[in-house]
């Protein structure tokens, strides 16, 4: 049986599930299960997999959602298209591949302004609780989480993200292409960081941070800096 029954197509806005619609759903589901159990690099904990609406029935969507959830992977049914972005947003169409280098921790004494004042285009959403695994927070503006972001949780913001706690989930700032967005957390320990179309994951032997850190794009790469609250 072909290993390419199910394909995963990477894009600026995430990973899209693609397969031949003529193939029976049970075969598709079995192929996905095998990929999940094999530890495919696309199915890391906290990863988001999307599929276009109308491809699967409601019961099939529910089956896949349950299967992905068992492996701490988020499954969404949504239209895959580029959303409207502010004129000031910067879109880079050359995605940064995952690598340990992309997650370089450049510790400095920079103690600049932590939160930019939101503009009329980017109102801040405040989440006054811990975001648990399997939960997803979405906003076209910036997001402030007063609590932890647990493994398996996902925060997606058109602007910047500030976590007043431990961040262990997937965080995506500048989701609509704003490469000036940034991510700050009291303890930045995510499964994956995304800023605009840049992606970084911590190396296996990454040290636990001792204080607040900020992730931003510098010279085309995601860089981590220590900051003061």
C-alpha positions in Angstrom: 0.0 0.0 0.0 1.3 3.5 -0.9 2.8 5.6 1.8 1.5 8.6 0.1 -2.3 8.0 0.6 -2.3 11.0 3.0 0.0 13.9 2.3 0.7 16.9 4.5 1.1 20.2 2.6 3.0 22.9 4.5 1.9 26.5 4.0 2.5 29.9 5.6 -0.6 29.4 7.8 0.0 25.8 8.9 -0.2 22.2 7.7 -2.9 21.0 5.4 -4.2 17.4 5.2 -4.5 16.3 1.6 -5.6 12.9 0.1 -7.3 11.4 -2.9 -11.1 11.7 -2.4 -11.6 8.5 -4.3 -9.8 6.5 -1.5 -12.1 5.0 1.1 -12.1 6.9 4.4 -11.2 3.8 6.4 -8.0 3.5 4.3 -7.2 7.2 4.9 -7.8 6.9 8.6 -5.6 3.8 8.9 -2.8 5.6 7.0 -3.0 8.6 9.4 -3.0 6.3 12.4 0.2 4.6 11.1 1.9 8.0 10.6 0.9 9.1 14.1 2.2 5.9 15.6 5.4 6.1 13.6 6.2 9.5 15.1 6.1 11.4 11.8 7.9 14.8 12.0 4.7 16.5 11.0 2.8 15.1 13.9 4.7 16.7 16.9 2.6 17.4 20.0 0.7 20.7 19.6 0.9 20.7 15.8 -2.2 21.9 14.0 -3.5 20.0 11.0 -6.2 21.5 8.8 -8.5 20.3 6.1 -10.9 22.1 3.8 -14.7 22.0 4.6 -16.9 19.6 2.6 -14.3 16.9 2.1 -15.3 14.7 5.0 -18.7 14.0 6.6 -19.3 15.2 10.1 -18.8 11.8 11.6 -15.6 11.3 9.6 -14.3 14.7 10.9 -15.2 13.7 14.5 -13.3 10.4 14.0 -10.2 12.1 12.8 -10.4 14.8 15.5 -10.5 12.1 18.2 -7.6 10.2 16.6 -5.4 13.3 16.4 -6.4 14.3 19.9 -5.1 11.0 21.2 -1.6 12.1 20.0 -1.9 15.7 21.2 -2.4 17.0 17.7 -5.0 19.7 16.9 -7.3 19.0 14.0 -9.3 21.8 12.4 -11.8 22.0 9.5 -11.4 25.4 7.9 -11.1 27.2 4.6 -7.4 27.3 3.7 -6.8 30.7 2.3 -4.7 33.8 3.0 -6.7 36.1 5.3 -6.8 39.9 4.9 -3.8 41.5 6.5 -3.1 45.1 7.5 -1.1 47.2 5.0 1.7 47.5 7.5 2.1 43.7 7.8 5.2 42.2 6.2 4.8 38.9 4.3 7.9 36.8 3.7 7.1 33.9 1.4 10.3 31.9 2.2 9.4 29.9 5.3 12.2 29.2 7.8 12.6 25.4 8.3 12.5 23.8 11.8 16.0 23.6 13.2 17.9 23.9 16.5 19.6 27.0 15.1 16.3 28.7 14.5 15.6 28.4 18.2 19.0 30.0 19.2 18.7 31.6 22.7 20.5 34.9 22.6 20.5 36.0 26.2 20.9 39.8 26.6 20.2 42.5 29.2 17.5 44.0 26.9 14.7 45.3 29.1 12.8 47.3 26.6 9.0 47.8 26.3 7.3 44.5 26.7 3.9 45.1 25.2 3.2 47.4 22.3 0.2 49.6 22.7 -2.5 48.0 20.5 -3.7 50.0 17.5 -7.3 50.3 16.4 -6.5 47.4 14.0 -5.1 45.3 16.8 -7.1 45.2 20.0 -5.8 43.0 22.7 -7.6 39.9 23.9 -7.1 39.1 27.6 -7.4 35.5 28.8 -7.6 35.5 32.6 -7.0 31.8 33.1 -4.7 28.9 32.2 -5.2 27.5 28.7 -5.4 23.7 28.9 -4.3 21.1 26.5 -6.6 20.7 23.5 -7.9 24.3 23.8 -7.2 26.9 21.2 -7.3 30.7 21.5 -7.6 32.8 18.3 -7.5 36.6 17.7 -6.8 38.9 14.9 -5.1 41.2 17.4 -2.7 40.6 20.3 -3.3 38.2 23.1 -2.5 38.4 26.8 -2.7 35.2 28.8 -2.7 35.6 32.6 -2.0 32.0 33.4 -0.1 29.1 31.9 -0.3 27.7 28.3 -0.3 23.9 28.8 1.1 21.3 26.4 -1.3 20.6 23.6 -2.9 24.1 23.8 -2.5 26.6 21.0 -2.5 30.4 20.9 -2.8 32.1 17.5 -2.6 35.9 17.3 -2.5 38.4 14.4 -0.4 40.5 16.7 1.9 39.7 19.6 1.5 37.2 22.5 2.3 37.7 26.2 2.0 34.8 28.6 2.1 35.7 32.3 3.0 32.2 33.3 4.7 29.1 31.8 4.2 28.6 28.0 4.4 25.0 27.0 2.0 24.9 24.1 2.2 26.0 20.5 2.2 29.8 20.1 1.9 31.6 16.7 2.2 35.4 16.7 1.8 37.5 13.6 -0.3 34.8 12.1 -1.5 37.0 9.3 2.0 37.9 8.2 3.2 40.5 10.7 6.9 39.8 11.1 7.2 42.6 13.7 5.1 40.6 16.2 6.7 38.9 19.2 6.1 36.4 21.9 6.9 36.9 25.6 6.5 34.5 28.5 7.6 34.3 32.1 9.0 30.9 31.2 9.1 30.3 27.4 9.1 26.4 26.9 6.8 25.9 23.9 6.4 22.8 21.7 6.7 25.1 18.8 7.1 28.9 18.1 5.8 30.6 15.0 6.1 34.2 14.1 4.6 35.2 10.7 5.9 32.4 8.4 8.9 31.5 10.5 8.9 28.4 12.6 11.2 27.2 15.4 11.2 24.3 17.8 13.4 23.9 20.9 16.2 21.3 20.7 15.9 18.1 22.8 18.5 19.3 25.3 17.1 22.9 25.6 17.7 24.3 29.1 14.8 25.5 31.2 14.7 29.3 31.2 15.4 31.1 34.5 13.3 34.1 33.7 11.1 35.9 31.2 12.1 35.7 27.6 11.1 37.3 24.3 11.0 35.6 20.9 11.1 37.8 17.8 12.4 37.8 14.2 15.8 39.2 13.7 17.7 39.0 10.5 15.1 36.5 9.2 15.4 34.1 12.1 13.5 33.6 15.4 15.8 34.7 18.2 15.1 34.3 22.0 16.3 37.0 24.4 16.0 37.4 28.1 13.9 40.4 29.3 12.8 41.9 32.5 9.2 42.2 33.6 
